[in-house]
Amino acid sequence: MSSFQSAPGTVLITGTTSGVGLYATKALIDLGWKVITANRSPERAEKAAVKLGLPFRCPKQLQHISIDLSDLDSVSKGVKDLLDKLDEPLDALVCNAAVYMPRLSKPRRSPQGYELSMATNHFGHFLMIQLLLENLSKSKRPVWKGRSWGIESSRLVMLGTVTANYKELGGKIPIPAPADLGDLSGFKEGFLDPICMASGKRFKPGKAYKDSKLCNMITIQELHRRFKDSSVVFSSLYPGCVANTKLFRNTPKIFQWLFPLFQRFVTGGFVSQPLAGKRVAQVVSSPEFGISGVHWSWGNRQKKNGEQFSQKLSERITDPETASDVWDLSMKLAEVNVK
């Protein structure tokens, strides 16, 4: 454990109406952080927070703003409104929100016409990141370094998944297919109807989710490459298999019942929502996680006592040429216009 101690700061978290995002909100507030949540429904976010015992209408500790990540216009407006009201720069951004719709027979579309899981999970977050990078770089969160005070790097944290990492067993599962962006022809051709996959191939809803999370993890690696000399630490994490969250609400009922049991008693990979939230809070707040470019994992079946470690990533995530192409195409498709 590091002897450094950081002061709490201000963090923006997406997707906090339930699950890991909600419990990360609680963990960070418990550490003294001010949390701003971003959701389609601030009202639902507030109700969920109050139900968990979090502050009610206490802007010094918890605020709720409206951003629909599937709608690029909503992201642009929501971030602009936030920046106009912030008294101090953000100290961290946590990209947590995700949609998973494995039972769709045909793709749903975002307001901009993109397949919905890619639009929400990747393009919405990608645009948000571009719009907030400058603000994050201005963070001045104090850290005690044993003999004197210094400035802790701000954090940009992405929730990843084993299903997007071919180096892990979960990333090799062939149902419906492993995460793979192919030659990115779907992105290159504009990603509009009838195109619905980054590779340009036919629609597979479960794979569309995996591909979007692959783009998330690629984005963190490319941010680290492009801005390695900046004051922002870029990292992703997999807190463990939180098998009982609402992420799986669109799966068959039998799966929702069996999956947590399978992860708890067969694989041993099950992690509770409160523990997952605390792990996110660690990556956001603790000096020992201030290493850019790392994908953090706790590997319940790989490390005794659930100690964190840097998870190896597949070439599908780390290949610089692919990452550069994903970045350039995402800049265009997410309609990024940053001065």
Secondary structure, DSSP 8 states (H G I E B T S, - for coil): --S-EE---EEEEE--SSHHHHHHHHHHHHTT-EEEEEES-HHHHHHHHHHTT--SSBTTTEEEEE--TT-HHHHHHHHHHHHHH-SS--SEEEE------TT-SS--B-TTSSBHHHIIIIIIHHHHHHHHHHHHTT---EEE-SSSEEE--EEEEEE--GGG-TTSGGGG--SS-----TT-HHHHTTS-TT--STTS----HHHHHHHHHHHHHHHHHHHHHHTTTSSEEEEEEE--B-TTSGGGTTS-HHHHHHHHHHIIIII--B--HHHHHHHHHHHHH-GGG--TTEEEE--TTTSGGG--EE----HHHH-HHHHHHHHHHHHHHTT----
